[in-house]
């Protein structure tokens, strides 16, 4: 199966859901998300692009949502459904649910959506997409409860995607911020110690 082209996420009114500009680097030069993940295509977005095989799963998801007269599922319910689909190995269905959740989420809900998206992409072997999702998780809440795990997961995904320079930089950043953190030993290994 081949992947369809990846489109940037936009809200229902056409505005981008996620800015491609991130905080300046320590050298005070702005860096775009594309540059941060080592020349990933500008249109690359880790939140679902279904393959042809996904169409029935996506239609099933739509049927689950639209067959009732009740209000659409909450972000929390979409996340539960996505996590269930992920655990059952229905990874493309999980991505479709995560995309819907992101469209409805407020800023406080986005880090978990991005983190879960990274886990799904990693399980699919899409390590670059996983790295992007983990990066977005951390950027959306740099001091939040998932930030440390997201930084370590991004470093691992970057390594798995063949971006060893990026992986080492992320491992260094992790160790500077969390020298005794839960992922410190694996980050030292990524760094080459």
Buried (B, 14 or more C-beta within 10 A) or exposed (E): EEEEEBEEBEEEEEEEBBEEEBEEEEEEEEEEBBBBBBEBEEEBBBBBBBEEEBEEBBEEBEEEBEEEEEEEBEBEEBBBBBBEBBEEEBBBBBBBBBBBBBBBBEEEBBBBBBBBBBBBBBEBEBBBBBBBBBBBBBBBBEEBEBBBBBBBBBBBBBBBBEBEEBBBBBBBBBBEEBEEBEBBEBBBEBBEE
